[in-house]
Amino acid sequence: MRDTSDDDDKGGDTEETDDFWETVDYVEQGPEECTERTRVPGGWVVRSWVRDIEEDSGVPTMGVALTFVPDPAHEWEPPPQVTLEGLEDEDDEEDDEEDDDDEENEE
């Protein structure tokens, strides 16, 4: 078990999945995707995984990748997660702006 006594300075809107991995990003729509990190000397080990079920066979599949992110001071704060609702609102605003531009060009 690792010592978590200095973990109070993590900050951010991350959620711990257990005592070792901290969730950085999680997407449940379509294939389930997750990015997690753990503090190690000199930086972070980042794990990304994708879990899905094959349509034809119904067999569960999973892919995992690991990488090291150098950050000796452990200053990396993940950006806040973006929701699909937020993206839809932005897309609507962009569409409205494009429509306004089209109307101006017609005149």
MONORWO-V110359 format. One line per field, one symbol per residue. ss: DSSP state (h for helix, s for strand, l for the rest). phi: phi as a letter, one per 40 degrees, with the letter a starting at -180 (. if undefined). burial: + if it has 16 or more other C-alpha atoms within 10 Angstrom, else -. Layout:
ss = ???
phi = ???
burial = ???
This chain:
ss = llllllhhhlllllsslllllssssssllllsssssssssllsssssssssssllllllssssssssssslllllllllllllhhhhhhhhhhhhhhhhhhhhhhhl
phi = .ccbccccccggbcbccacbcbcbaabbcgccbabbbbcbdgibcbbbabbabcccbgccbabbbbabbcadcfccbcccccccdcccccccccccccccccccccc
burial = -------------+------+++++-------+++++++---++++++-++-----------------+----+---------------------------------
